[in-house]
Amino acid sequence: MPSHDFDYDLVVRGATLAGPAEVFEADLGVRDGMIAAVGRNLRRGAEEIDARGMIVTPGGLDPHCHIEEPSEDGGVQEESFSSGSAAALAGGTTSFICFVPQWKGHPIAATAAGYEARARASRADYSFHQIITDPTPDVLEREVPALVARGIRSLKVFLTYDPLRLTDGQFLEVLATARRLGAFVTVHCENYDAIGWRIRALLEAGLTDPLQHAWARPPVVEREATHRAIALAELVDQPIQVFHVSCDEAAEEIARARARGVKVWGETCPQYLTLSTDDLAKPDFEGAKVVCSPALRAPGESERIWARIREGTLDVVSSDHCGFSFATAKRDPGSSGYGQGGAKARPDGMPAFNAIPNGVPGIETRLPVLFSEGVSTGRIDLPTFVRLTSTNAARLFGLAGRKGTLAPGADADLVLWNPDAERALTNSDLHHAIDYTPWEGMRLKGLPTMTIRRGEIAVRDGQVLAEPGSGRFLARGPYALATPSGRVPDGFDAAARR
């Protein structure tokens, strides 16, 4: 509680407050880690911040990042919860949702307990999606309901990757289970067999460069899988989100489905808004740094993705942070990581495109890159930026009212921005554990100068003050957006009979 001499623990004065629907000047008062008041000339705070000339947005919510994720062979991704959450906070992200893995042939319990224990080292608030790779009756009927009861209310499925993918039949069972439990489903949409067919032909032709990663996964394989995932979700009447949409063709499938009333949402990432196949084609194997899936697209495609953002088809921008250092994992033919089609080394000792671990680091750069390329260029306005980076993810994943807003009663997660500050982005300034950033040298305009998490200053002028273990697990209860639409083909509800 604040001292009897003060009305608030903290007052942020004179800022331009940017919410999901409006921008206005006001003071913001914090009490007990929550926003207590928004207005002019608020009474005194025990601590005061002069924010005149600054923009204040809600703390970012990154709903898609891979951190310290274990693999079946015993390895663990090098980005720890301590380093990854420090990077998140430094970039203005106060909460994130990462992934509890499941391995084929194993129950969820084989990985969940240890992973959740690791997450307690986080400095930012956190929650989980549960990956489902082996939807056995025991997993769906016993383990998933127990997870949902503990507040892990979203499931992730893959339609590609050798160790992760589900068949259409398995996907239907996951959708039906999620519908019964009031859970949300997120989907990686690419056609597994089509990708494998292309990989084999490329390797037989001796085409092994990082650029061929994009050739193996052209937009049509993403478009087809997006159409199929939406159709199956529509059959079951289960709300879904399509993760990391990279091309207009996939976005069009989402737009068409939404026009006919399907509860489907689309997410994209900064890499699809700023990078292209030109980056995959860089010499000296530099293209390996930006190998991710879906793949980067041809120059010009990013502007079509921006257009889909402006029309509302794509309403979340996540990082899909999945870091593999260039000096080690990205250049190691034997590295474990998201790949497909078997490892193959090139004559120069570097891995062929299909053996390069998939993923780029971006949890710290997500907000600054989007602010610079979106707000500062005029592609989007401030309320759109707020919706893309926090408010819409909070709605989709059951955290609305608590995260992603500057309204009284919400957690006091705030980012102070200097909209005029400029600097070149360089990896040496970042806090993640990865040895590169795909945006090295990019000139940014508009930078976060302070991050406040639940009323406490977590980052000031690039220095991370939040201690490991100070983040909190975000349990998520039932919420309306995850409920079905009530429409099934012919009125026959197959999912209700499972």
Buried (B, 14 or more C-beta within 10 A) or exposed (E): EBEEEBBBBBBBBBBBBBBBEEBEEBBBBBBEBBBBBBEEEBEBBBBBBEBEEBBBBBBBBBBBBBBBBBBBEEEEBBBBBBBBBBBBBBBBBBBBBBBBBBBEEBBBBBBBEEBBEBBEBBBBBBBBBBBBBBBBEEBBEEBBBEBBEBBBBBBBBBBBBBBBBBEEEBBBBBBBBBBBBBBBBBBBBBBBEBBBBBBBEBBEEEBBBBBBBBBBBBBEBBBBBBBBBBEBBBBBBBBBBBBBBBBBBBBBBBBBBBEEEBBBBBBBBBBBBBBBBEBBBBEEBBBBBBBBBBBBBEEEBBEBBBBBBBEBBBBBBBBBBBBBBBEEBBBBBEBBBBBBBEBBBBEEEBBBBBBBBBBBBBBBBBBBBBBBBBBBEEBBEBBBBBBBBBBBBBBBBBBBEBBBBBEBEBBBBBBBBBBEEEEEBEBEEBBBBBBBBBBEEBEBBBBBBBBBBBBBBBBBEEEBBBEBEBBBBBBBEEBEEBBBEEEBEEEEBBBEEB
